[in-house]
Amino acid sequence: MALTVQNFIKMANFYNQMTMMMSAICVQKGGIAIENYVGRFFAADTLEFVYEYGRRLVEAGTATPQVRELVERYREQYERVKDLTTPSQRPIYEMTLEEFERLMNI
């Protein structure tokens, strides 16, 4: 995938639409807290991907001030949820107890 502002905007729009759907699902299912929703891990991984893509755009110098502002906003969001991102590709039986508990939200 080419490193372009247009691709970043498409990914950012996807992430925003996905979070709106997750919020609607949580409300429809009786007011589940978003931090207890099973999709929170996918959302955190997606946010990490969008933020990293935007960061690379900023580093390449091709980002406009509006895009830089959006990347900064995603960075702030990512800092709050980075402990939910997938730590590795290890199977559950190879995880530490702490990783497993975080994964299962215990």
Beta strands, then each sheet from edge to edge (+ up, - down):
end
